Amino acid sequence: MRKTFLFDAETEEILSRSLIRLKYLYPKAEIKLENKAIIFEGEENLETINQEVHKVVYSEKIYLETLDIRKKIFNDL
C-alpha cells in the first residue's frame, strides 16, 4: 500500500523531524519526504497510518512552536 500525505502549510523542518520519528515507529515501511509530502509504503492499516502520520507531524509542530517558551521557563528557574 502506498499513501501520500500532503502538508502545504508545514515547514521542511517539521516534516523532516516527523520523518525520523515515523521511520523509527515503522522500520519495515518505506517512508520518504518529497516536496512537503510524506510518502508511506508499507503493509500497515491505512486508518492507523493516517492517524499516526498526522499525530506525529502535529506533535513536532507543537514541540517546535513551544521550544522558546520552554527554554525561557527552564532558564528562569
Jmol script that loads the backbone (N, CA, C; Angstrom):
load data "model"
ATOM      1  N   MET A   1       0.835  -1.176   0.000  1.00  0.00           N
ATOM      2  CA  MET A   1       0.000   0.000   0.000  1.00  0.00           C
ATOM      3  C   MET A   1       0.887   1.249   0.000  1.00  0.00           C
ATOM      4  N   ARG A   2       0.534   2.195  -0.820  1.00  0.00           N
ATOM      5  CA  ARG A   2       1.262   3.459  -0.892  1.00  0.00           C
ATOM      6  C   ARG A   2       0.286   4.600  -0.607  1.00  0.00           C
ATOM      7  N   LYS A   3       0.680   5.481   0.276  1.00  0.00           N
ATOM      8  CA  LYS A   3      -0.159   6.625   0.643  1.00  0.00           C
ATOM      9  C   LYS A   3       0.700   7.872   0.711  1.00  0.00           C
ATOM     10  N   THR A   4       0.204   8.962   0.136  1.00  0.00           N
ATOM     11  CA  THR A   4       0.903  10.247   0.161  1.00  0.00           C
ATOM     12  C   THR A   4       0.122  11.220   1.040  1.00  0.00           C
ATOM     13  N   PHE A   5       0.842  11.848   1.962  1.00  0.00           N
ATOM     14  CA  PHE A   5       0.251  12.839   2.867  1.00  0.00           C
ATOM     15  C   PHE A   5       0.835  14.199   2.523  1.00  0.00           C
ATOM     16  N   LEU A   6      -0.001  15.121   2.057  1.00  0.00           N
ATOM     17  CA  LEU A   6       0.455  16.461   1.684  1.00  0.00           C
ATOM     18  C   LEU A   6       0.307  17.408   2.864  1.00  0.00           C
ATOM     19  N   PHE A   7       1.342  18.220   3.092  1.00  0.00           N
ATOM     20  CA  PHE A   7       1.338  19.200   4.175  1.00  0.00           C
ATOM     21  C   PHE A   7       1.819  20.534   3.613  1.00  0.00           C
ATOM     22  N   ASP A   8       0.947  21.285   2.999  1.00  0.00           N
ATOM     23  CA  ASP A   8       1.322  22.545   2.358  1.00  0.00           C
ATOM     24  C   ASP A   8       1.803  23.599   3.347  1.00  0.00           C
ATOM     25  N   ALA A   9       1.172  23.665   4.507  1.00  0.00           N
ATOM     26  CA  ALA A   9       1.479  24.752   5.443  1.00  0.00           C
ATOM     27  C   ALA A   9       2.664  24.444   6.355  1.00  0.00           C
ATOM     28  N   GLU A  10       3.101  23.213   6.401  1.00  0.00           N
ATOM     29  CA  GLU A  10       4.156  22.840   7.344  1.00  0.00           C
ATOM     30  C   GLU A  10       5.546  23.128   6.765  1.00  0.00           C
ATOM     31  N   THR A  11       6.481  23.416   7.646  1.00  0.00           N
ATOM     32  CA  THR A  11       7.839  23.695   7.210  1.00  0.00           C
ATOM     33  C   THR A  11       8.598  22.395   6.960  1.00  0.00           C
ATOM     34  N   GLU A  12       9.674  22.505   6.221  1.00  0.00           N
ATOM     35  CA  GLU A  12      10.517  21.346   5.946  1.00  0.00           C
ATOM     36  C   GLU A  12      11.097  20.779   7.241  1.00  0.00           C
ATOM     37  N   GLU A  13      11.423  21.647   8.198  1.00  0.00           N
ATOM     38  CA  GLU A  13      11.994  21.177   9.457  1.00  0.00           C
ATOM     39  C   GLU A  13      11.011  20.272  10.203  1.00  0.00           C
ATOM     40  N   ILE A  14       9.762  20.686  10.270  1.00  0.00           N
ATOM     41  CA  ILE A  14       8.746  19.877  10.944  1.00  0.00           C
ATOM     42  C   ILE A  14       8.598  18.537  10.248  1.00  0.00           C
ATOM     43  N   LEU A  15       8.529  18.553   8.929  1.00  0.00           N
ATOM     44  CA  LEU A  15       8.330  17.318   8.182  1.00  0.00           C
ATOM     45  C   LEU A  15       9.543  16.401   8.251  1.00  0.00           C
ATOM     46  N   SER A  16      10.739  16.958   8.216  1.00  0.00           N
ATOM     47  CA  SER A  16      11.926  16.103   8.281  1.00  0.00           C
ATOM     48  C   SER A  16      12.072  15.482   9.672  1.00  0.00           C
ATOM     49  N   ARG A  17      11.738  16.224  10.716  1.00  0.00           N
ATOM     50  CA  ARG A  17      11.762  15.673  12.073  1.00  0.00           C
ATOM     51  C   ARG A  17      10.690  14.594  12.227  1.00  0.00           C
ATOM     52  N   SER A  18       9.541  14.809  11.616  1.00  0.00           N
ATOM     53  CA  SER A  18       8.459  13.825  11.656  1.00  0.00           C
ATOM     54  C   SER A  18       8.864  12.553  10.915  1.00  0.00           C
ATOM     55  N   LEU A  19       9.573  12.719   9.832  1.00  0.00           N
ATOM     56  CA  LEU A  19      10.028  11.576   9.040  1.00  0.00           C
ATOM     57  C   LEU A  19      10.928  10.665   9.877  1.00  0.00           C
ATOM     58  N   ILE A  20      11.814  11.248  10.647  1.00  0.00           N
ATOM     59  CA  ILE A  20      12.701  10.462  11.513  1.00  0.00           C
ATOM     60  C   ILE A  20      11.881   9.643  12.508  1.00  0.00           C
ATOM     61  N   ARG A  21      10.910  10.270  13.121  1.00  0.00           N
ATOM     62  CA  ARG A  21      10.051   9.578  14.098  1.00  0.00           C
ATOM     63  C   ARG A  21       9.265   8.453  13.438  1.00  0.00           C
ATOM     64  N   LEU A  22       8.688   8.708  12.266  1.00  0.00           N
ATOM     65  CA  LEU A  22       7.899   7.693  11.577  1.00  0.00           C
ATOM     66  C   LEU A  22       8.756   6.503  11.145  1.00  0.00           C
ATOM     67  N   LYS A  23       9.976   6.784  10.707  1.00  0.00           N
ATOM     68  CA  LYS A  23      10.878   5.685  10.330  1.00  0.00           C
ATOM     69  C   LYS A  23      11.220   4.820  11.535  1.00  0.00           C
ATOM     70  N   TYR A  24      11.313   5.431  12.690  1.00  0.00           N
ATOM     71  CA  TYR A  24      11.558   4.676  13.921  1.00  0.00           C
ATOM     72  C   TYR A  24      10.338   3.819  14.276  1.00  0.00           C
ATOM     73  N   LEU A  25       9.143   4.382  14.151  1.00  0.00           N
ATOM     74  CA  LEU A  25       7.920   3.667  14.504  1.00  0.00           C
ATOM     75  C   LEU A  25       7.594   2.536  13.535  1.00  0.00           C
ATOM     76  N   TYR A  26       7.948   2.722  12.256  1.00  0.00           N
ATOM     77  CA  TYR A  26       7.630   1.739  11.219  1.00  0.00           C
ATOM     78  C   TYR A  26       8.893   1.366  10.441  1.00  0.00           C
ATOM     79  N   PRO A  27       9.786   0.576  11.045  1.00  0.00           N
ATOM     80  CA  PRO A  27      11.069   0.269  10.409  1.00  0.00           C
ATOM     81  C   PRO A  27      10.949  -0.567   9.132  1.00  0.00           C
ATOM     82  N   LYS A  28       9.877  -1.327   8.978  1.00  0.00           N
ATOM     83  CA  LYS A  28       9.712  -2.167   7.785  1.00  0.00           C
ATOM     84  C   LYS A  28       9.105  -1.405   6.612  1.00  0.00           C
ATOM     85  N   ALA A  29       8.548  -0.250   6.866  1.00  0.00           N
ATOM     86  CA  ALA A  29       7.915   0.551   5.811  1.00  0.00           C
ATOM     87  C   ALA A  29       8.953   1.439   5.134  1.00  0.00           C
ATOM     88  N   GLU A  30       8.663   1.791   3.890  1.00  0.00           N
ATOM     89  CA  GLU A  30       9.496   2.762   3.182  1.00  0.00           C
ATOM     90  C   GLU A  30       8.805   4.119   3.292  1.00  0.00           C
ATOM     91  N   ILE A  31       9.482   5.061   3.939  1.00  0.00           N
ATOM     92  CA  ILE A  31       8.899   6.380   4.185  1.00  0.00           C
ATOM     93  C   ILE A  31       9.893   7.420   3.697  1.00  0.00           C
ATOM     94  N   LYS A  32       9.394   8.354   2.881  1.00  0.00           N
ATOM     95  CA  LYS A  32      10.278   9.404   2.377  1.00  0.00           C
ATOM     96  C   LYS A  32       9.538  10.728   2.293  1.00  0.00           C
ATOM     97  N   LEU A  33      10.319  11.786   2.164  1.00  0.00           N
ATOM     98  CA  LEU A  33       9.791  13.149   2.088  1.00  0.00           C
ATOM     99  C   LEU A  33      10.092  13.714   0.715  1.00  0.00           C
ATOM    100  N   GLU A  34       9.059  14.176   0.014  1.00  0.00           N
ATOM    101  CA  GLU A  34       9.221  14.794  -1.297  1.00  0.00           C
ATOM    102  C   GLU A  34       8.284  15.994  -1.411  1.00  0.00           C
ATOM    103  N   ASN A  35       8.849  17.167  -1.607  1.00  0.00           N
ATOM    104  CA  ASN A  35       8.055  18.383  -1.849  1.00  0.00           C
ATOM    105  C   ASN A  35       6.914  18.573  -0.855  1.00  0.00           C
ATOM    106  N   LYS A  36       7.256  18.599   0.426  1.00  0.00           N
ATOM    107  CA  LYS A  36       6.286  18.799   1.505  1.00  0.00           C
ATOM    108  C   LYS A  36       5.199  17.717   1.526  1.00  0.00           C
ATOM    109  N   ALA A  37       5.570  16.515   1.132  1.00  0.00           N
ATOM    110  CA  ALA A  37       4.672  15.367   1.203  1.00  0.00           C
ATOM    111  C   ALA A  37       5.431  14.198   1.811  1.00  0.00           C
ATOM    112  N   ILE A  38       4.784  13.519   2.733  1.00  0.00           N
ATOM    113  CA  ILE A  38       5.341  12.301   3.297  1.00  0.00           C
ATOM    114  C   ILE A  38       4.722  11.145   2.525  1.00  0.00           C
ATOM    115  N   ILE A  39       5.576  10.316   1.942  1.00  0.00           N
ATOM    116  CA  ILE A  39       5.120   9.176   1.162  1.00  0.00           C
ATOM    117  C   ILE A  39       5.399   7.917   1.978  1.00  0.00           C
ATOM    118  N   PHE A  40       4.350   7.153   2.214  1.00  0.00           N
ATOM    119  CA  PHE A  40       4.427   5.957   3.054  1.00  0.00           C
ATOM    120  C   PHE A  40       4.093   4.738   2.212  1.00  0.00           C
ATOM    121  N   GLU A  41       4.992   3.763   2.226  1.00  0.00           N
ATOM    122  CA  GLU A  41       4.742   2.486   1.564  1.00  0.00           C
ATOM    123  C   GLU A  41       4.954   1.382   2.574  1.00  0.00           C
ATOM    124  N   GLY A  42       3.912   0.605   2.833  1.00  0.00           N
ATOM    125  CA  GLY A  42       4.017  -0.477   3.793  1.00  0.00           C
ATOM    126  C   GLY A  42       2.721  -1.263   3.871  1.00  0.00           C
ATOM    127  N   GLU A  43       2.723  -2.249   4.731  1.00  0.00           N
ATOM    128  CA  GLU A  43       1.575  -3.150   4.866  1.00  0.00           C
ATOM    129  C   GLU A  43       0.657  -2.780   6.027  1.00  0.00           C
ATOM    130  N   GLU A  44       0.910  -1.673   6.690  1.00  0.00           N
ATOM    131  CA  GLU A  44       0.133  -1.291   7.858  1.00  0.00           C
ATOM    132  C   GLU A  44      -1.275  -0.844   7.462  1.00  0.00           C
ATOM    133  N   ASN A  45      -2.150  -0.857   8.444  1.00  0.00           N
ATOM    134  CA  ASN A  45      -3.537  -0.436   8.266  1.00  0.00           C
ATOM    135  C   ASN A  45      -3.591   1.040   7.872  1.00  0.00           C
ATOM    136  N   LEU A  46      -4.319   1.351   6.813  1.00  0.00           N
ATOM    137  CA  LEU A  46      -4.384   2.719   6.284  1.00  0.00           C
ATOM    138  C   LEU A  46      -4.936   3.710   7.305  1.00  0.00           C
ATOM    139  N   GLU A  47      -5.958   3.324   8.035  1.00  0.00           N
ATOM    140  CA  GLU A  47      -6.549   4.234   9.025  1.00  0.00           C
ATOM    141  C   GLU A  47      -5.551   4.530  10.145  1.00  0.00           C
ATOM    142  N   THR A  48      -4.848   3.516  10.593  1.00  0.00           N
ATOM    143  CA  THR A  48      -3.845   3.688  11.642  1.00  0.00           C
ATOM    144  C   THR A  48      -2.719   4.600  11.168  1.00  0.00           C
ATOM    145  N   ILE A  49      -2.241   4.372   9.956  1.00  0.00           N
ATOM    146  CA  ILE A  49      -1.159   5.188   9.400  1.00  0.00           C
ATOM    147  C   ILE A  49      -1.608   6.626   9.239  1.00  0.00           C
ATOM    148  N   ASN A  50      -2.795   6.834   8.767  1.00  0.00           N
ATOM    149  CA  ASN A  50      -3.325   8.181   8.590  1.00  0.00           C
ATOM    150  C   ASN A  50      -3.321   8.932   9.920  1.00  0.00           C
ATOM    151  N   GLN A  51      -3.815   8.299  10.970  1.00  0.00           N
ATOM    152  CA  GLN A  51      -3.842   8.924  12.294  1.00  0.00           C
ATOM    153  C   GLN A  51      -2.435   9.170  12.818  1.00  0.00           C
ATOM    154  N   GLU A  52      -1.569   8.180  12.666  1.00  0.00           N
ATOM    155  CA  GLU A  52      -0.221   8.277  13.219  1.00  0.00           C
ATOM    156  C   GLU A  52       0.598   9.371  12.525  1.00  0.00           C
ATOM    157  N   VAL A  53       0.523   9.457  11.212  1.00  0.00           N
ATOM    158  CA  VAL A  53       1.284  10.478  10.475  1.00  0.00           C
ATOM    159  C   VAL A  53       0.840  11.870  10.904  1.00  0.00           C
ATOM    160  N   HIS A  54      -0.447  12.102  10.958  1.00  0.00           N
ATOM    161  CA  HIS A  54      -0.932  13.422  11.355  1.00  0.00           C
ATOM    162  C   HIS A  54      -0.593  13.734  12.813  1.00  0.00           C
ATOM    163  N   LYS A  55      -0.666  12.729  13.672  1.00  0.00           N
ATOM    164  CA  LYS A  55      -0.309  12.924  15.083  1.00  0.00           C
ATOM    165  C   LYS A  55       1.163  13.296  15.235  1.00  0.00           C
ATOM    166  N   VAL A  56       2.030  12.602  14.523  1.00  0.00           N
ATOM    167  CA  VAL A  56       3.469  12.866  14.621  1.00  0.00           C
ATOM    168  C   VAL A  56       3.802  14.258  14.093  1.00  0.00           C
ATOM    169  N   VAL A  57       3.240  14.632  12.953  1.00  0.00           N
ATOM    170  CA  VAL A  57       3.510  15.959  12.375  1.00  0.00           C
ATOM    171  C   VAL A  57       2.989  17.048  13.313  1.00  0.00           C
ATOM    172  N   TYR A  58       1.788  16.879  13.838  1.00  0.00           N
ATOM    173  CA  TYR A  58       1.225  17.874  14.751  1.00  0.00           C
ATOM    174  C   TYR A  58       2.071  17.991  16.024  1.00  0.00           C
ATOM    175  N   SER A  59       2.509  16.855  16.557  1.00  0.00           N
ATOM    176  CA  SER A  59       3.340  16.872  17.772  1.00  0.00           C
ATOM    177  C   SER A  59       4.654  17.606  17.541  1.00  0.00           C
ATOM    178  N   GLU A  60       5.286  17.369  16.401  1.00  0.00           N
ATOM    179  CA  GLU A  60       6.532  18.070  16.069  1.00  0.00           C
ATOM    180  C   GLU A  60       6.295  19.566  15.913  1.00  0.00           C
ATOM    181  N   LYS A  61       5.173  19.908  15.309  1.00  0.00           N
ATOM    182  CA  LYS A  61       4.840  21.331  15.122  1.00  0.00           C
ATOM    183  C   LYS A  61       4.685  22.024  16.479  1.00  0.00           C
ATOM    184  N   ILE A  62       3.936  21.412  17.383  1.00  0.00           N
ATOM    185  CA  ILE A  62       3.723  21.979  18.714  1.00  0.00           C
ATOM    186  C   ILE A  62       5.044  22.047  19.466  1.00  0.00           C
ATOM    187  N   TYR A  63       5.862  21.007  19.372  1.00  0.00           N
ATOM    188  CA  TYR A  63       7.160  20.989  20.047  1.00  0.00           C
ATOM    189  C   TYR A  63       8.022  22.167  19.601  1.00  0.00           C
ATOM    190  N   LEU A  64       8.121  22.373  18.307  1.00  0.00           N
ATOM    191  CA  LEU A  64       8.964  23.461  17.796  1.00  0.00           C
ATOM    192  C   LEU A  64       8.393  24.842  18.113  1.00  0.00           C
ATOM    193  N   GLU A  65       7.068  24.954  18.078  1.00  0.00           N
ATOM    194  CA  GLU A  65       6.440  26.245  18.373  1.00  0.00           C
ATOM    195  C   GLU A  65       6.577  26.635  19.839  1.00  0.00           C
ATOM    196  N   THR A  66       6.683  25.665  20.724  1.00  0.00           N
ATOM    197  CA  THR A  66       6.765  25.971  22.157  1.00  0.00           C
ATOM    198  C   THR A  66       8.183  25.842  22.710  1.00  0.00           C
ATOM    199  N   LEU A  67       9.135  25.560  21.874  1.00  0.00           N
ATOM    200  CA  LEU A  67      10.513  25.360  22.325  1.00  0.00           C
ATOM    201  C   LEU A  67      11.080  26.609  22.998  1.00  0.00           C
ATOM    202  N   ASP A  68      10.880  27.775  22.420  1.00  0.00           N
ATOM    203  CA  ASP A  68      11.388  29.011  23.020  1.00  0.00           C
ATOM    204  C   ASP A  68      10.762  29.279  24.390  1.00  0.00           C
ATOM    205  N   ILE A  69       9.482  29.015  24.499  1.00  0.00           N
ATOM    206  CA  ILE A  69       8.793  29.223  25.771  1.00  0.00           C
ATOM    207  C   ILE A  69       9.368  28.299  26.840  1.00  0.00           C
ATOM    208  N   ARG A  70       9.549  27.013  26.500  1.00  0.00           N
ATOM    209  CA  ARG A  70      10.094  26.069  27.465  1.00  0.00           C
ATOM    210  C   ARG A  70      11.538  26.409  27.848  1.00  0.00           C
ATOM    211  N   LYS A  71      12.319  26.869  26.895  1.00  0.00           N
ATOM    212  CA  LYS A  71      13.707  27.265  27.209  1.00  0.00           C
ATOM    213  C   LYS A  71      13.710  28.430  28.196  1.00  0.00           C
ATOM    214  N   LYS A  72      12.822  29.395  27.955  1.00  0.00           N
ATOM    215  CA  LYS A  72      12.765  30.550  28.841  1.00  0.00           C
ATOM    216  C   LYS A  72      12.326  30.142  30.246  1.00  0.00           C
ATOM    217  N   ILE A  73      11.365  29.277  30.349  1.00  0.00           N
ATOM    218  CA  ILE A  73      10.888  28.820  31.658  1.00  0.00           C
ATOM    219  C   ILE A  73      12.019  28.123  32.411  1.00  0.00           C
ATOM    220  N   PHE A  74      12.729  27.227  31.731  1.00  0.00           N
ATOM    221  CA  PHE A  74      13.794  26.479  32.415  1.00  0.00           C
ATOM    222  C   PHE A  74      14.998  27.361  32.735  1.00  0.00           C
ATOM    223  N   ASN A  75      15.249  28.366  31.931  1.00  0.00           N
ATOM    224  CA  ASN A  75      16.359  29.287  32.224  1.00  0.00           C
ATOM    225  C   ASN A  75      16.049  30.190  33.406  1.00  0.00           C
ATOM    226  N   ASP A  76      14.769  30.457  33.633  1.00  0.00           N
ATOM    227  CA  ASP A  76      14.368  31.326  34.740  1.00  0.00           C
ATOM    228  C   ASP A  76      14.300  30.594  36.076  1.00  0.00           C
ATOM    229  N   LEU A  77      14.437  29.295  36.073  1.00  0.00           N
ATOM    230  CA  LEU A  77      14.336  28.537  37.333  1.00  0.00           C
ATOM    231  C   LEU A  77      15.560  28.727  38.190  1.00  0.00           C
TER     232      LEU A  77
END
end "model"
wireframe off; spacefill off
backbone 0.3
color backbone group
